[in-house]
């Protein structure tokens, strides 16, 4: 059986997710366009790297900062593209 490809979410939806302080498995799945199982593995990897720094995490959550670092997301670029798609310009 062929796998269904995950549809990427829009830039505005991505920015809304990235604006949160904590990320759960569902958020990681949406941001990374991966399934829930793969998102769980990613979350576990992030959590293990943080816990080696002797920090305690809320159950089932990881800081969004580490998710952004994991996927190497450029927030400034995403915001700039969102402005362009909305028709805004940088002129005053």
N, C-alpha and C positions, 0 to 999 in steps of 0.2 A: 504494500500500500504506500502510495506517495505521501510525503510529508507536506502539510500545508505551510506555506511561507507566511511568516508573521508580517503584517502590514505595519510599516513605521507610523508612529503617531506624528501629528502636525507639530510644527515648531512652537506654536503657542501652547499646546498641551504639554510639550516637553519642558518648556520654561516653567509652567505651573507646577509640574512635578519636581523640578529641580529647586524650586523656591521653598520646598519643605525642609525642615531640619533633619528629619529621620526618614529612612527608606525601608520599606518592607519588601517581601519577595515579589509581590505584584508590581510595585513601582519599578523594581529592577528589571522585571520581565518586559515592561512597556518601554523603558528607556533603552534597553539593549536589544529589543526585538528578538527576544529569546523566549523559550517556553518556561513554565513554572519550575520544572525540575532543574533546568540549567540555571535559572535565576537563584534557586536555592543553593546551588553549588557556589555561585559567585558571591552570594551573601555570606556563606560560610567561610570562603576564602578571605573576604574583607574582614569579617569578625575575628578570624584567627590572627590576622596581621595586626589588628588593633589590640587584641588581648595580650599579645606579646609585649606591648607597651604598658602593661599592667593597668588597663582601663576596664571598667565594668560597663556593660551595655544593657539597655533595656531588652527584655526578651523579644526576639524576632525582629529587631530593628538594628540598622547600622546608620552611622552618620552619612548624610547625603554628600558631604565633602569627599568622603572616600569613594563613593560611587562615581562621582564626577571624575576623580583622579583615575579610577579603574578603567573607565571608558574613554579617558583622555578627551573630555568634552570642552569645547571652547565657548564659554558663556557669552563673551563679547561678540563673537561671530554670530551666534544664534540670535542675540538681541538685534544686531544690525540687519540680518536677513529678515527678521520679523517686521522691523520697521519698513523695509523695502516692500515686503509683500502687502503691508497695510497701506502703502502709498505715501508714507511720511518721508520727508526729506530732512537733511541736516541744516538747511538754510533757515535763518531767522529773519 
